Amino acid sequence: MHCRSFGDKSSPALVILHGWGLNSEKYELLSRLLSKHFYVLVPDFPGFGETPEPEHPYAIELYADELKKLLEMEQVSEAFFIGHSFGGRITLFLAAHSPQLVKALVLTGAAGIEKFDLKRSLKRLVFWICSKLLKVFIFLPPVRRLRERVYRHRDIGKLQGVMKETFLKVVKRKLNKEAGMIVQDTLLLWGRQDQTTPVMDAEKILELVPHSYLKIFSQTGHRLPYEKPHEFAHEVSQFFLSRT
């Protein structure tokens, strides 16, 4: 698994786990800011960035296993973790099932735990019905163009083969049980305008994770870690340095 590193290896280790469809490059400025105090590792998960696709569909458990192999190779026995979006899923799972590896964690726009919302559920139902209807009439050119427009900004619409199966495995896995198992201090940094994982999901995580704290950033959304890297790095550094 390809991994970029920043900072002095003698400093406390900090791992940044990227969102779906992203890679380590997106977090370069954030990594450089954090490298003043930490040895920062930013891997590309299998199927992203410079790491090849897996040979078979991956679930969260397999992504966590790959991460543990990387930490062992880097001779890191314990680290701080930042999990963004999809990376938040892996961070939650790892903190719950391999607590010895995770000293403390920051979740931002983390997926895998949702607060029930009728409006969101109805939107998903409508999308599911429409997708089924589009499949039936996909042989018609206007319908094919409409389907391309509908899926253009949705992760699954850009996927094929093993990564599409991987995506479906990952999103079906709910992590409410894991959230209740987390004993580490957890900081939730969220963008108020996040439409992908809205603030109400952060509030649900706050409810489930025993030692958790929430800070909301205004004027930003799901891209918070790389849209406001200086402010984000400041909050992260304060939180982790107080726990070294």
N, C-alpha and C positions, 0 to 999 in steps of 0.2 A: 504494500500500500504506500503510494507516494506521500511524502510528508515534507512540509516546509518548516524550518525552525528559525527562531529569532532570539537573540540575547545570549546571556552567559549560562552555560550548562550548570554552573554551581548555584544558580539562583533557584528559588522554588519553581517547580514545573507547573505550567498552565496549558491546558489543552482547549483549543477552540474547535467546535464541531459545526460544520456548515449546514446550511439549509438545502432542501431538495432543488436540484437544477443549478446549484452554485458550486464553487470550489474554493480552495485555499486562497487564490489570488484576490477574491472579493474582500478578504479580511486583512489585507497586507498593511494598510495604514493602522488599523486597530492593533494588529500584532506588533508593529514597530513601537507604538505608544506604550503598550504593556510590557515590552521587552526591557524597559528601564528598570523594572522590578522583578521580572519573571523570565524563566526560560520557556518560551512560547512554542508550542507544537501545533501545527494546523494541517491535519491530514486531508487528503482527497479520498473519500469513501469509494469503494469499488463501484465503477460505473460513472464516476464524476472526475472532472479535471484530468490529471495525468495517470489516474489509476484505471486500468482496463475494466470492462464489464465483467461481472462474475459469470462462471460457466453455467450456473443454474440460478433460479430465483432466490433472493436473499430475504430473510425475515429479520426483525430487529435483533434477535439473538445472534445471528451470524455476523451482523455488522458490529455488535459488541465484542464478539470473539476476535474479529480482525483488529479492533482497537486494542484489545488486551495483548495481542501478539506484538503490535507496534510498541506499546509501552514497555514490554519485556525486552524488546530489541534495543530500545533507547535506555534501558536500565533505569526506568522510572517506576518506583514502587508505590508512589502516591502523588496525586496532582490535584490542582484546582481545575474545574471544568466550566466552560461556557458552552451552552447548547442553544443554537438558534434554529427555530422552526423544526425541520426534520432532525437536525442535530440535537434538539431538545428531547426528542423521543429516546435517542440513544443514551443521552446523559441521564435521564430519569431511570431507564432500565439498568444502567451500569451502577448508579448510586444505590439502587435498591438491592441488586443481586450480587454486586462486588463492592460492598461499602469500604473495604480496606483500600481500594484504589482512589476513592473520591474523598478529598479532604473537605471541600465545600463546593457549592455549585451556583452558577448564575444561569437562569433560564430567561430567554427573550423570544417572544413570539413562539413559544414552544407548542408543538402539536402533540396530540395523543390523549388529551384530557379536555372534555368540553362540558360546559354548562348547558343544560337543555334550553333550547330557544325555539319556540313554535315557528317563528318566521323563517329561521334558518332551515328547519326541518322541511317546511313546505317548499322552500326554494329548491332544496335538494331533490324532493319528490318530483317537482315539475321538470327539473333538469333530467332526471332519470327517465321519465315518461317520454320526453322529447327526444332523448338519445335513442330510445328504442324505436320510435317512429321514424327517425332519420335513417336508421339502419335498414328499415324495410324499403325505403324509397331512394336508397343511396345511388342506384343506377341512373337516376335523373340528374343531369348536370347542374340545374339550379339547386337541388337538394344537396349535392356534393359540395357546392360552394358555400351554402348555408352552414353545413356541418363544419367546414374549415373555419368559418368565422366564429361559430359557437365555441369550438375547442381551442382557438388560437391562444387564449390566455389561461388555459387550464393545463396543469402539469400533465395529466394523463393523455391529453390530446396530442402531445408531442412525442409520446413514447411508443416503442415497438418491442416485440420479443421479450427477452428476459427482463429488461428494465420495466416494462409495463406490468409483468407478473409480479416483480419485486414491489413496485409501487402499490399494487392492490393488496399484497400481503401486509405491507407496512401500515397503510392507512386503516386497515380493518382491526389492527391491534390497539385496544384501549389500555391505558396505563393507570387507571384509577387505583388498582390494587397496589401497584408499585409506588405510587405517590404516598400512600399510607405507610409504606415500609421505610421511607427515607428518614434517616436520623441526623444527617448532616445539615448544617445551616444552609439555607437556600434563599438567594436573592432573586426576585422577579423584576426584571426591567422591561417595561412594556410601552409601546407607542399608543397613544390614545386613539389615533386614527387607524389602527390596525384592523383591516377588513378580513384578513386571512385567518388569524387567530385573535378575535376581539378581546377587549379587556375583560369581558365577563368570563372568558376561559381562564385568564390569570386569576380572577377572583375565586374560581373553582379550585385551582391549584393551591391557592392560599388557604383555602378551607381544608384541603386534604393533607398537605405537607405540614407536619407539626412545627418545625422551626423555620418558618418562611416569612419573608418580608416583601412588600410590593412598593415599587416606585414607578410612577407613570410619567412619561415624557409627553408634553404637548407638542403640537405641530410636527408630528412624525408618526409613522405607522410601522408596518412589518419590517421595513428596511433599517430600523433603528441602529443596529451595530455598525453599519457602514455609511449610514446617512448622517449620523451624529457621533463619529468615532471618538472625538475628544471628550465630550460629555460622558459617553458610555464608558470609556477607559477610566475616567476619573472615579465613577461610581464603583466600577469593578475593582480597581486598585485599592480604594479605601476599604471595601468589604473584605477582600482576600488578605491584605496586609495586616488587618486587625486579627487575623486568624492564623498567622504564620508562627 
